[in-house]
Amino acid sequence: MAKVAARVPFKRIRERAAKRKGGEKVLTSLLSKKRNNKDLAKLSDDRVLAEMARRVFSAGFVWRVIDQKWPGFEEAFLGFNPKRLLFQPAEFWHDLASDKRIVRNPQKIKSVRENARFVSDIAADHGSFGKFLATWPVDDQIGLMEVLAKRGSRLGGNSCQYLLRFLGRDSFILTNDLMLCLRDSGVPISEKGTSKKDLRLAQAQLNEWAKETGLPLTHISRICSMSIGENHPAERLREGMQT
C-alpha cells in the first residue's frame, strides 16, 4: 500500500466540517450508524445480486425512477435468485428487453445474468457473497473494487463504491468533495483522481485517518466531504443518510 502523510490532521478537518454544518452535534447527527461485518456476512446472495442490479440500472439514470419501478424489477428478475436466474433459457432474457416492469436496457439486463454467475461463483468458494465481503480487509477497499470490476459486470467506478456502501460494508465513496479534501490536505492526487496510483494514495490516507481517530471509513469519508466544497444544508444530507 502507498505511504502518504497529509499535512492536515483529521481533527482540523472535523472541526471545519462541524463549523460548516452548525456545530459538532449537527455533524454527528449526519453520520450513519456504524457498519457491522456480522450483518454483512448474513446477507443472502439474492439481496447482493439485487443491489448489484440496482446500482447498475441507477448508473446514469434518475435514481428515483429506479426506486419507483423496483417492485417490478423484483418480479421480472425472479427475486434475483442467482441459481434460478442461471437456469433460465435465452428466451427469458430476450423477453426482458421488452418488459415494461423494468428499464429496458439490453446491456444492463445482460449484466444481471453475468452478475448472477459472479455471485454464484464467489458463494461457492466462500459460503456466500456476504461472507466474502465481510472477510475482505477494510483497509484494502481498492483491492476489493478491482475484483468487483474485473469479475463482475458493469461494477466499476462509482457503481462499485455505491454498491459496497448500500450493502452495508464500511467503505468510502470517492466523491469530488472527498478528493478535493484529500488534495487540500496535501495528498498528491491528480485532478481526475482515477489512476491506480491516485486510488492507492487515497486509500492509504483514509486508512491513516482511520487509525488516527478510530473512526470507520464511512465516517471519515463523509466528514471529509462535508468539510469542503459546496456546503449542502443538513436536511438535504439527511435525505441521503444511507450513503
C-alpha positions as CSV (number, residue, x, y, z in Angstrom):
1,M,0.0,0.0,0.0
2,A,1.2,3.5,-0.8
3,K,2.6,5.6,2.0
4,V,1.5,9.2,2.4
5,A,1.2,11.7,5.2
6,A,-1.3,14.6,4.9
7,R,-0.3,18.0,6.1
8,V,-3.6,18.4,7.9
9,P,-4.6,16.3,11.0
10,F,-8.1,14.9,10.8
11,K,-9.1,16.8,13.9
12,R,-8.8,20.0,11.9
13,I,-10.9,18.6,9.1
14,R,-13.6,17.5,11.5
15,E,-13.6,21.0,13.1
16,R,-14.0,22.6,9.7
17,A,-16.9,20.3,8.9
18,A,-18.6,20.9,12.2
19,K,-18.4,24.7,11.7
20,R,-19.9,24.4,8.2
21,K,-22.8,22.3,9.4
22,G,-23.7,24.3,12.5
23,G,-21.8,22.5,15.3
24,E,-20.4,19.1,16.4
25,K,-23.9,17.9,17.4
26,V,-25.3,18.5,14.0
27,L,-22.3,16.9,12.3
28,T,-22.6,13.8,14.4
29,S,-26.3,13.5,13.5
30,L,-25.2,13.4,9.9
31,L,-23.1,10.3,10.4
32,S,-24.7,6.9,9.6
33,K,-24.8,4.0,12.0
34,K,-21.5,2.1,12.2
35,R,-21.5,-0.9,9.9
36,N,-21.3,-4.5,11.3
37,N,-19.5,-7.2,9.5
38,K,-21.7,-9.8,11.2
39,D,-24.7,-8.3,9.4
40,L,-22.8,-8.1,6.2
41,A,-21.9,-11.8,6.4
42,K,-25.6,-12.7,6.8
43,L,-26.6,-11.1,3.5
44,S,-28.3,-13.5,1.2
45,D,-27.0,-13.9,-2.3
46,D,-30.3,-12.7,-3.8
47,R,-30.0,-9.4,-1.9
48,V,-26.5,-8.9,-3.1
49,L,-27.5,-9.5,-6.7
50,A,-30.5,-7.3,-6.3
51,E,-28.3,-4.4,-5.1
52,M,-25.8,-5.0,-7.9
53,A,-28.7,-4.7,-10.4
54,R,-30.0,-1.6,-8.6
55,R,-26.6,0.1,-8.8
56,V,-26.1,-0.9,-12.5
57,F,-29.6,0.3,-13.6
58,S,-29.2,3.5,-11.5
59,A,-25.9,4.5,-13.1
60,G,-26.5,7.4,-15.5
61,F,-30.2,7.3,-14.7
62,V,-32.6,9.1,-12.3
63,W,-32.4,7.0,-9.1
64,R,-35.9,8.0,-8.1
65,V,-37.3,6.3,-11.2
66,I,-35.5,3.1,-10.5
67,D,-36.7,3.2,-6.9
68,Q,-40.3,3.6,-8.1
69,K,-40.1,0.8,-10.5
70,W,-38.2,-1.6,-8.2
71,P,-41.1,-3.9,-7.3
72,G,-41.4,-4.6,-11.0
73,F,-37.7,-5.4,-11.2
74,E,-38.0,-7.9,-8.3
75,E,-40.8,-9.6,-10.2
76,A,-39.2,-9.6,-13.6
77,F,-35.9,-10.9,-12.3
78,L,-37.4,-13.7,-10.1
79,G,-36.5,-12.1,-6.8
80,F,-32.8,-12.0,-8.0
81,N,-32.2,-15.6,-7.0
82,P,-28.9,-16.3,-8.7
83,K,-29.3,-20.1,-9.2
84,R,-32.9,-19.7,-10.5
85,L,-31.8,-17.0,-13.0
86,L,-28.9,-19.1,-14.3
87,F,-31.4,-21.8,-15.2
88,Q,-33.5,-19.5,-17.4
89,P,-33.4,-20.1,-21.1
90,A,-32.2,-17.4,-23.7
91,E,-35.9,-16.6,-24.4
92,F,-36.3,-15.4,-20.8
93,W,-33.6,-12.8,-21.1
94,H,-34.7,-11.8,-24.6
95,D,-38.2,-11.1,-23.4
96,L,-37.0,-8.9,-20.6
97,A,-35.8,-6.4,-23.2
98,S,-39.5,-5.6,-23.9
99,D,-40.7,-6.0,-20.3
100,K,-42.4,-2.7,-19.2
101,R,-41.9,-3.6,-15.5
102,I,-38.2,-2.6,-15.8
103,V,-36.0,-0.2,-17.6
104,R,-35.5,-1.9,-20.9
105,N,-31.7,-1.6,-21.4
106,P,-30.4,-4.7,-23.1
107,Q,-26.8,-4.3,-21.9
108,K,-27.8,-3.7,-18.3
109,I,-30.3,-6.7,-18.4
110,K,-27.4,-8.8,-19.7
111,S,-25.3,-7.7,-16.7
112,V,-27.8,-9.2,-14.3
113,R,-27.2,-12.7,-15.8
114,E,-23.4,-12.2,-15.8
115,N,-23.5,-11.0,-12.2
116,A,-25.7,-13.9,-11.2
117,R,-22.8,-16.1,-12.3
118,F,-20.3,-13.9,-10.5
119,V,-22.3,-14.1,-7.2
120,S,-22.8,-17.9,-7.5
121,D,-19.1,-18.5,-8.2
122,I,-18.0,-16.4,-5.2
123,A,-20.6,-18.0,-3.0
124,A,-19.3,-21.5,-4.0
125,D,-15.9,-20.5,-2.8
126,H,-16.8,-18.6,0.4
127,G,-20.1,-19.8,1.5
128,S,-21.9,-16.7,0.4
129,F,-21.1,-13.4,-1.2
130,G,-21.8,-11.6,2.0
131,K,-19.2,-13.7,3.8
132,F,-16.7,-12.9,1.1
133,L,-17.3,-9.1,1.6
134,A,-17.2,-9.4,5.4
135,T,-13.8,-11.1,5.4
136,W,-12.1,-8.8,2.9
137,P,-9.8,-6.4,4.8
138,V,-11.4,-3.0,5.4
139,D,-8.1,-1.2,4.7
140,D,-8.0,-2.6,1.1
141,Q,-11.2,-1.4,-0.4
142,I,-9.3,-0.6,-3.7
143,G,-8.3,-4.2,-4.0
144,L,-11.9,-5.3,-3.5
145,M,-13.1,-2.8,-6.1
146,E,-10.6,-4.3,-8.6
147,V,-12.1,-7.7,-8.0
148,L,-15.7,-6.5,-8.5
149,A,-14.7,-4.5,-11.6
150,K,-12.8,-7.4,-13.2
151,R,-15.1,-10.3,-12.3
152,G,-18.4,-8.6,-12.2
153,S,-20.4,-6.8,-15.0
154,R,-20.6,-3.0,-15.0
155,L,-19.4,-2.9,-11.4
156,G,-16.6,-0.4,-11.8
157,G,-16.1,3.2,-10.7
158,N,-18.9,4.8,-8.7
159,S,-21.3,1.9,-9.2
160,C,-18.9,-0.3,-7.3
161,Q,-18.4,2.2,-4.4
162,Y,-22.1,2.8,-4.0
163,L,-22.7,-1.0,-4.1
164,L,-20.4,-1.5,-1.2
165,R,-22.0,1.3,0.8
166,F,-25.6,0.2,0.1
167,L,-24.8,-3.4,1.0
168,G,-23.6,-2.2,4.4
169,R,-19.9,-2.5,4.2
170,D,-17.7,0.0,5.9
171,S,-16.4,1.9,2.9
172,F,-15.6,5.3,1.4
173,I,-17.0,6.9,-1.7
174,L,-14.5,9.0,-3.7
175,T,-16.8,11.9,-4.4
176,N,-15.5,15.1,-5.9
177,D,-15.6,16.7,-2.4
178,L,-13.7,13.8,-0.8
179,M,-11.0,14.0,-3.5
180,L,-10.8,17.8,-3.0
181,C,-10.4,17.3,0.7
182,L,-7.5,14.9,0.1
183,R,-5.7,17.2,-2.3
184,D,-6.3,20.2,0.0
185,S,-4.7,18.1,2.8
186,G,-1.6,17.6,0.8
187,V,-2.2,14.2,-0.7
188,P,-0.6,14.3,-4.2
189,I,-3.7,13.1,-6.1
190,S,-4.2,14.2,-9.7
191,E,-7.1,16.3,-10.8
192,K,-9.0,13.3,-12.2
193,G,-8.0,11.1,-9.3
194,T,-8.9,7.9,-11.2
195,S,-5.5,6.3,-11.8
196,K,-4.3,3.3,-9.8
197,K,-1.7,5.4,-8.1
198,D,-4.4,8.0,-7.1
199,L,-6.7,5.4,-5.7
200,R,-3.9,3.8,-3.7
201,L,-2.9,7.2,-2.3
202,A,-6.5,7.9,-1.3
203,Q,-6.9,4.6,0.4
204,A,-3.6,5.0,2.3
205,Q,-4.5,8.4,3.6
206,L,-8.0,7.4,4.6
207,N,-6.5,4.4,6.4
208,E,-4.2,6.7,8.3
209,W,-7.0,8.9,9.4
210,A,-9.0,5.9,10.5
211,K,-6.0,4.8,12.6
212,E,-5.6,8.3,14.0
213,T,-9.3,8.7,15.0
214,G,-10.6,5.2,15.5
215,L,-13.5,6.1,13.2
216,P,-14.9,3.8,10.4
217,L,-14.1,4.7,6.8
218,T,-17.7,5.6,6.2
219,H,-17.5,8.4,8.8
220,I,-14.0,9.5,7.6
221,S,-15.4,9.7,4.0
222,R,-18.5,11.7,5.0
223,I,-16.8,14.1,7.3
224,C,-14.2,14.9,4.7
225,S,-16.8,15.5,2.1
226,M,-18.7,17.8,4.4
227,S,-15.6,19.8,5.3
228,I,-15.0,21.3,1.8
229,G,-16.7,22.2,-1.5
230,E,-20.4,23.1,-1.7
231,N,-21.9,23.4,1.7
232,H,-25.2,21.4,1.4
233,P,-27.9,22.0,4.0
234,A,-28.0,19.4,6.8
235,E,-31.6,18.4,5.9
236,R,-30.6,17.6,2.4
237,L,-27.7,15.5,3.6
238,R,-30.1,13.6,6.0
239,E,-32.1,12.5,3.0
240,G,-29.1,10.6,1.7
241,M,-28.0,9.2,5.1
242,Q,-27.7,5.6,3.7
243,T,-24.7,6.8,1.7
